[in-house]
Amino acid sequence: MPKQAGVFELVLPPRSPNVPAYRWLCESLRGEILGGRLRAAMRLPSTRDLAVQYGLARGTIVNAFEQLKSEGYLDGSVGSGTYVSRVLPEKLLHVASGQATKAALQRDRQPVVSDYGRRAKLFSGYENRPIRAFRANLPALDLFPMTLWTKITMRCLRRISTRQLIGCDPLGYRPLRHAIAEYLSVSRGVRCVPEQVAVVSGVQEALDLAARLLLRPGDHVCVENPGYPGAALAFQSFGAKILAAGVDEQGIKLPQLHSQKVRLIYVTPGHQFPLGTTMSLGRRLQLLEWAKKSHAMIFEDDYDSEYRYSGRPIPALQGLDESELVLYAGSFSKVLFPALRLGYVVVPAGLVHHFEAALSLTVRHVPLLEQLVLADFMMEGHFARHVRRMREVYAERLSALLEETRLRLSGLLEISPVEAGLQTAGWLRRGIGAESAAVAAAKRNVDVTPLNRYSHGTLAREGLQLGFAALDVKEIRRGVNELARALAAA
């Protein structure tokens, strides 16, 4: 016989001094059942436990239970426990309906919320649906070394100390911050010391922190167009005015910044989202010089540039910054797996205290166990090996995508040259609408995202975003074949 779960203490409404205990108990339990807090088949505490909890005679509890059983609210017998009835008497349903009407009226009275509450918009995350061609922004989850990760997790659990059970600094677990700083210095050309690294739940939290600490309502923030929608939503929620600057083959177009007083610029220079281009070295230097003269800060989102397949490595924008104008953020969700809510932000020295204070007042720190595991994963060399292996796998998958589209989508879809990342973009032939193409592709079990969904306004040309990293070569070929049929029909 399966072991039953323990029963929690039952919290009932306070008892008025002039109400007899028996009547108070009956009315309270009846009201909790009708209100839906005590649900059908829920087990109640024993009469002995309730008597001790409320300082009542056990006979009072027994009599109240028997009364409610006779009315049809409760079921049970000696030795089996007492439960809320699975089927309530028909007369109770009318009472419950009245309670539901009252609850609906209460829901119509909307609570007063702040300006932030009114401005905040839901930003959907990863959808838990099958991975198929050409779902973007996902790594090859089936190739992640989960057995190794589990082994390290169990080891960390076995050796965890009482001090670690208390928690860690708001900026994160120190050994992990050291490992991140070393990795970024060597692999991304970032200038930082561990004291500048804050461990956060991901780039989205880093954006929220930057908005809290750097922006006032009415400030202008410049974003790429098309660009990552989560950034604009984060800034708008704090009352910022969004300026959308176009993107060319070298990166964000600087002339579009000159006419406005910009407080913050958000860019993805390593692998522009969603077009996939890499910001040129010359454009990076121009952007830094413009920000310095304009007293603007730059938020650099380096979300997936670990995976570079061609061209000379270009250091992070932050690594070129001589004036401490750049906040550099990244995440492990694209490199390892999305459910691992760990990322980082490298903060200019003058802002470290402010970020630490903000984190201490909100999340306190991200979950420590995941930080312990990731620190060991990095320090033992597993992270570097995984990145090298995945770079080879993704390069092969990108090559397959380019070859298949050249053979089967010529004249229908022109894939943009891409040097890094997990996805690319394709430009549709004139006359084919991106939204209609996405609908036609979905009917053939192919996921593509119209680029205009990432745009402020209308794009000059219709295009699609295509992911390739999470797909094996067989699925890429199937996806191209089905997409070709969908586009030909469109």
C-alpha positions in Angstrom: 0.0 0.0 0.0 1.5 3.4 -1.0 2.6 5.6 1.9 0.3 8.6 2.3 1.7 12.1 2.4 1.7 13.9 5.7 -1.1 16.3 6.5 -0.3 19.9 7.1 -1.7 22.0 9.9 -5.1 23.4 9.1 -5.4 27.2 9.3 -8.9 28.4 10.0 -10.4 31.9 10.4 -10.0 33.4 13.8 -12.6 32.6 16.4 -14.6 35.4 18.0 -14.7 35.2 21.8 -18.5 35.0 22.0 -18.8 32.1 19.5 -19.0 28.6 20.9 -16.1 26.4 19.7 -18.3 23.7 18.2 -20.2 26.3 16.1 -17.0 28.1 15.0 -15.4 24.9 13.9 -18.4 23.7 11.9 -18.9 27.1 10.2 -15.2 27.5 9.5 -14.8 24.1 7.8 -18.0 24.6 5.9 -16.9 27.9 4.6 -13.5 26.7 3.6 -15.0 23.8 1.6 -17.6 26.1 -0.1 -14.8 28.7 -0.9 -12.7 26.0 -2.5 -9.7 26.2 -0.3 -10.4 22.7 1.1 -10.8 20.8 -2.2 -12.7 17.5 -2.9 -10.9 14.4 -1.4 -8.4 16.5 0.6 -7.4 14.8 3.8 -8.0 16.7 7.1 -5.8 16.5 10.2 -6.8 14.0 12.8 -9.1 15.1 15.6 -6.2 14.7 18.1 -3.9 17.0 16.0 -6.7 19.6 15.6 -7.5 19.5 19.3 -3.8 20.1 20.2 -3.4 22.9 17.5 -6.5 24.9 18.7 -6.5 24.0 22.4 -10.0 22.4 22.2 -11.4 19.2 23.7 -11.1 16.3 21.3 -14.8 15.5 21.8 -15.6 19.0 20.3 -13.6 18.2 17.2 -15.2 14.7 16.8 -18.7 16.1 17.2 -18.1 18.8 14.6 -16.7 16.3 12.1 -19.7 14.0 12.6 -22.1 16.9 12.0 -20.3 17.8 8.8 -20.4 14.2 7.7 -24.1 14.1 8.2 -24.5 17.2 6.1 -22.4 15.6 3.3 -19.4 17.8 3.6 -17.0 15.2 5.0 -16.4 11.5 4.5 -14.3 9.0 6.4 -14.3 6.5 9.3 -12.2 5.5 12.3 -8.8 4.4 11.2 -9.0 5.7 7.6 -8.9 9.4 8.2 -11.4 12.2 7.4 -11.7 13.7 3.9 -13.6 16.4 2.1 -16.5 14.7 0.2 -15.8 14.0 -3.4 -19.4 14.8 -4.3 -21.1 17.6 -2.4 -24.9 17.6 -1.9 -26.8 19.3 -4.6 -28.0 22.1 -2.4 -24.3 23.1 -1.7 -23.7 23.6 -5.4 -26.1 26.6 -5.4 -24.2 28.0 -2.4 -20.9 27.4 -4.2 -22.3 29.1 -7.3 -23.1 32.2 -5.2 -19.6 32.2 -3.8 -18.2 32.0 -7.4 -20.4 34.9 -8.4 -19.1 36.9 -5.5 -15.5 36.0 -6.4 -16.1 37.0 -10.0 -17.3 40.4 -8.8 -14.3 40.8 -6.7 -12.0 40.0 -9.7 -13.7 42.8 -11.6 -12.4 45.3 -9.1 -8.9 45.7 -10.4 -6.2 46.5 -7.8 -4.2 49.8 -8.2 -0.8 49.1 -9.7 2.3 51.3 -10.1 3.4 52.9 -13.4 5.9 50.0 -13.8 3.1 47.5 -13.3 1.0 49.1 -16.1 4.0 49.3 -18.4 5.3 45.8 -17.9 4.3 43.4 -20.7 4.5 39.6 -20.7 7.6 38.4 -22.6 7.1 34.7 -23.5 10.1 32.5 -22.9 10.9 29.1 -24.3 7.8 27.1 -25.5 7.8 23.5 -24.4 7.1 22.0 -27.8 8.8 19.5 -30.0 12.2 20.5 -31.5 12.0 20.5 -35.3 13.4 22.4 -38.2 14.0 25.3 -38.0 13.5 26.2 -34.3 15.9 29.0 -33.4 17.8 30.0 -30.2 18.3 26.4 -29.0 21.5 24.4 -28.6 21.8 20.6 -29.3 20.2 19.5 -26.0 20.5 15.8 -26.9 24.3 16.2 -27.0 24.7 17.8 -23.6 26.7 15.6 -21.2 23.9 15.1 -18.7 25.5 12.0 -17.1 28.7 14.0 -16.3 26.6 17.0 -15.1 24.6 14.6 -12.8 27.8 13.1 -11.5 29.2 16.6 -10.6 25.8 17.6 -9.0 25.8 14.5 -6.8 29.4 15.2 -5.7 28.6 18.8 -4.9 25.6 17.7 -2.8 27.7 15.2 -0.9 30.3 17.7 0.1 28.1 20.8 0.5 28.9 22.6 3.8 26.7 24.2 6.4 28.2 27.6 5.4 27.2 27.0 1.8 23.7 26.1 2.9 23.4 29.6 4.3 24.0 31.1 0.8 26.6 33.3 -0.9 27.4 36.9 -1.8 24.7 38.8 -3.8 27.2 38.9 -6.7 27.5 35.2 -6.7 29.7 32.2 -5.7 33.3 33.5 -5.7 34.9 30.5 -7.4 32.4 30.7 -10.2 33.0 34.4 -10.7 36.8 33.6 -10.9 36.1 30.9 -13.5 33.8 33.2 -15.6 36.4 36.1 -15.4 39.2 33.8 -16.6 37.0 32.3 -19.4 35.9 35.8 -20.7 39.5 37.2 -20.5 41.0 34.3 -22.5 38.2 33.5 -25.0 36.3 36.8 -25.5 38.9 39.4 -24.8 37.0 40.9 -22.0 38.8 43.2 -19.5 37.7 42.2 -16.1 38.6 40.9 -12.6 36.3 38.5 -10.7 35.1 41.4 -8.5 33.4 42.9 -11.5 31.5 39.7 -12.4 27.9 39.4 -11.1 26.2 36.0 -11.5 22.6 36.5 -12.5 19.8 34.3 -13.8 20.4 35.3 -17.4 20.6 38.3 -19.7 17.0 39.2 -19.1 17.8 39.9 -15.4 20.9 41.8 -16.4 18.7 44.0 -18.6 16.3 44.6 -15.7 19.2 45.5 -13.4 20.6 47.9 -16.0 17.3 49.6 -16.4 16.7 49.9 -12.7 20.1 51.5 -12.1 20.7 53.6 -15.2 17.4 54.8 -16.5 14.8 57.3 -15.4 11.3 57.6 -17.0 11.6 59.5 -20.2 15.2 58.6 -20.9 16.1 57.5 -24.5 17.4 54.0 -25.1 18.6 53.0 -28.5 18.1 49.4 -29.7 18.9 47.6 -33.0 16.2 47.3 -35.6 15.4 44.5 -36.1 16.5 43.4 -32.7 15.9 41.4 -29.5 12.4 42.3 -28.3 13.1 41.3 -24.6 15.5 44.3 -24.3 13.0 46.9 -25.5 10.3 45.5 -23.3 12.6 45.6 -20.2 13.6 49.2 -20.9 10.0 50.3 -21.7 8.8 48.8 -18.4 10.8 51.5 -16.6 9.5 54.3 -18.7 12.3 54.6 -21.3 11.6 55.9 -24.8 12.8 53.5 -27.4 14.8 54.7 -30.4 15.2 52.0 -33.1 18.4 52.3 -35.2 18.8 50.3 -38.4 21.4 47.6 -38.9 23.6 47.1 -42.0 26.4 44.6 -42.7 28.7 46.3 -40.3 26.3 46.7 -37.4 24.2 49.4 -35.9 23.9 52.6 -38.0 25.5 55.3 -36.0 24.1 58.4 -37.9 20.7 57.5 -36.6 21.9 58.1 -33.0 23.2 61.6 -33.4 19.8 63.5 -33.3 18.8 62.3 -29.8 20.1 62.4 -26.3 20.6 58.7 -25.7 21.3 57.4 -22.2 21.8 53.7 -23.1 22.5 51.7 -26.3 21.7 48.0 -26.5 23.7 46.0 -29.1 24.5 42.4 -30.0 27.9 42.9 -31.8 29.1 39.3 -31.7 26.1 37.9 -33.6 23.4 40.4 -34.3 20.0 39.2 -33.3 18.1 38.2 -35.5 20.1 38.9 -38.7 23.3 37.1 -37.6 25.8 39.7 -38.8 29.0 40.5 -36.9 29.8 44.1 -36.1 33.0 45.2 -37.7 36.0 46.4 -35.7 35.7 49.8 -37.3 32.1 50.2 -36.3 32.8 49.0 -32.8 35.5 51.7 -32.3 33.1 54.3 -33.8 30.4 53.3 -31.4 32.7 53.5 -28.4 33.9 57.0 -29.4 30.3 58.2 -30.0 29.2 56.9 -26.6 32.1 58.6 -24.9 31.3 62.0 -26.4 27.6 61.5 -25.7 28.0 60.3 -22.1 26.0 57.2 -23.0 26.4 53.7 -21.6 26.4 50.6 -23.8 24.8 47.2 -23.0 26.6 44.5 -24.9 24.6 41.2 -25.2 27.1 38.5 -26.2 24.4 35.8 -26.1 25.9 33.0 -28.3 29.2 34.1 -29.9 31.1 31.2 -28.3 30.3 29.4 -31.5 32.3 31.1 -34.3 32.8 29.2 -37.6 34.7 31.5 -39.9 36.6 34.8 -40.0 39.1 36.2 -37.6 38.1 36.3 -33.9 37.0 39.8 -32.9 37.3 40.8 -29.3 34.3 41.8 -27.3 33.2 45.4 -27.5 33.9 45.6 -23.8 37.5 44.6 -24.4 38.0 47.7 -26.6 36.5 50.0 -24.0 39.0 52.4 -22.4 36.4 54.5 -20.6 34.3 51.9 -18.7 31.2 52.6 -20.7 30.2 49.0 -21.5 28.1 46.5 -19.5 28.9 43.1 -20.9 26.3 40.3 -20.4 26.1 36.7 -21.4 24.2 33.5 -20.5 24.8 29.8 -20.3 21.4 28.9 -21.6 22.6 28.9 -25.2 25.9 27.2 -24.5 24.6 24.5 -22.1 20.8 24.3 -21.7 18.0 26.9 -21.3 16.7 25.5 -18.0 20.0 26.4 -16.4 19.1 29.9 -15.3 22.6 31.2 -14.9 24.3 34.1 -16.7 26.6 36.9 -15.9 27.2 40.6 -16.3 30.6 42.3 -16.2 30.0 45.6 -14.5 32.2 48.7 -14.8 34.1 49.2 -11.5 32.1 52.3 -10.6 28.8 50.5 -10.8 29.7 47.2 -8.9 28.4 48.4 -5.5 25.1 49.5 -7.1 24.6 46.1 -8.7 25.4 44.3 -5.5 22.9 46.4 -3.6 20.2 45.9 -6.1 20.7 42.1 -6.1 20.7 42.0 -2.3 17.3 43.6 -2.3 15.7 41.3 -5.0 17.0 37.8 -5.6 19.6 37.9 -2.8 21.6 35.5 -5.1 20.8 32.9 -7.7 20.5 29.3 -6.6 23.8 28.2 -5.1 23.8 24.5 -6.0 23.7 25.3 -9.7 26.6 27.7 -9.2 28.6 25.0 -7.4 28.1 22.6 -10.2 28.9 25.1 -13.0 32.0 26.2 -11.2 33.3 22.6 -11.1 32.2 22.0 -14.7 34.2 25.0 -15.8 37.3 24.6 -13.6 37.7 20.9 -14.5 37.8 21.8 -18.3 34.4 20.2 -19.2 33.0 23.5 -20.3 35.8 24.3 -22.8 35.6 20.7 -24.2 31.9 21.0 -24.6 32.2 24.3 -26.5 34.8 22.9 -28.8 32.8 19.8 -29.5 29.6 21.8 -30.2 31.4 24.2 -32.4 32.4 21.3 -34.7 28.8 19.9 -34.6 27.2 23.3 -35.3 29.6 24.1 -38.1 28.7 20.8 -39.8 25.0 21.6 -39.4 25.3 25.1 -40.7 27.2 23.7 -43.7 24.4 21.2 -44.3 21.8 24.0 -44.1 23.7 26.2 -46.6 24.2 23.4 -49.1 20.6 22.2 -48.9 19.2 25.7 -49.3 21.5 26.3 -52.2 20.2 23.2 -53.9 16.5 23.4 -53.1 15.6 27.0 -52.2 17.5 28.9 -54.8 15.4 31.8 -56.0 13.0 31.4 -53.1 15.2 32.1 -50.0 18.6 33.7 -49.9 20.5 32.8 -46.7 22.6 35.6 -45.2 26.3 34.8 -44.6 26.8 34.0 -40.9 30.0 33.6 -39.0 28.8 32.6 -35.5 25.8 31.6 -33.4 22.9 29.1 -33.4 20.7 30.5 -36.2 20.8 32.6 -39.3 18.4 34.7 -41.4 17.1 34.2 -44.9 15.6 36.8 -47.3 12.5 35.9 -49.2 12.0 36.4 -52.9 10.0 39.5 -53.7 6.3 38.8 -53.6 6.5 36.2 -50.8 5.2 37.4 -47.4 7.0 36.2 -44.3 3.9 35.6 -42.2 2.1 33.6 -45.0 5.4 31.7 -45.5 5.5 30.9 -41.8 1.9 29.6 -41.8 2.5 27.5 -44.9 5.7 26.0 -43.3 3.9 25.3 -40.0 1.4 23.1 -41.9 4.4 21.0 -43.0 5.8 20.8 -39.4 8.5 23.4 -40.1 9.1 26.3 -37.7 10.4 29.6 -39.1 10.0 33.1 -37.5 9.3 36.1 -39.7 11.9 38.8 -39.1 9.3 41.5 -38.9 8.3 40.2 -35.5 11.6 41.6 -34.2 11.2 44.9 -35.9 10.0 48.4 -34.9 8.1 49.3 -38.0 8.2 47.7 -41.4 11.4 46.0 -42.8 12.5 46.9 -46.3 12.5 43.3 -47.2 10.7 40.2 -46.0 12.8 37.5 -44.3 12.8 34.5 -42.0 14.9 33.4 -39.0 16.1 29.8 -39.2 17.8 27.8 -36.4 20.1 24.9 -37.1 22.1 24.1 -34.0 19.4 21.9 -32.3 18.8 19.8 -35.5 20.7 16.9 -36.9 21.5 16.8 -40.6 18.6 14.5 -41.4 16.1 16.9 -39.9 17.7 19.9 -41.7 17.3 18.1 -45.0 13.6 17.3 -44.2 13.0 20.9 -43.2 14.5 22.4 -46.3 12.5 20.0 -48.5 9.2 20.9 -46.8 10.1 24.6 -46.6 10.8 24.6 -50.4 7.3 23.1 -51.0 5.7 25.7 -48.7 7.5 28.6 -50.4 6.8 27.4 -53.9 3.1 27.2 -53.0 3.2 30.7 -51.4 
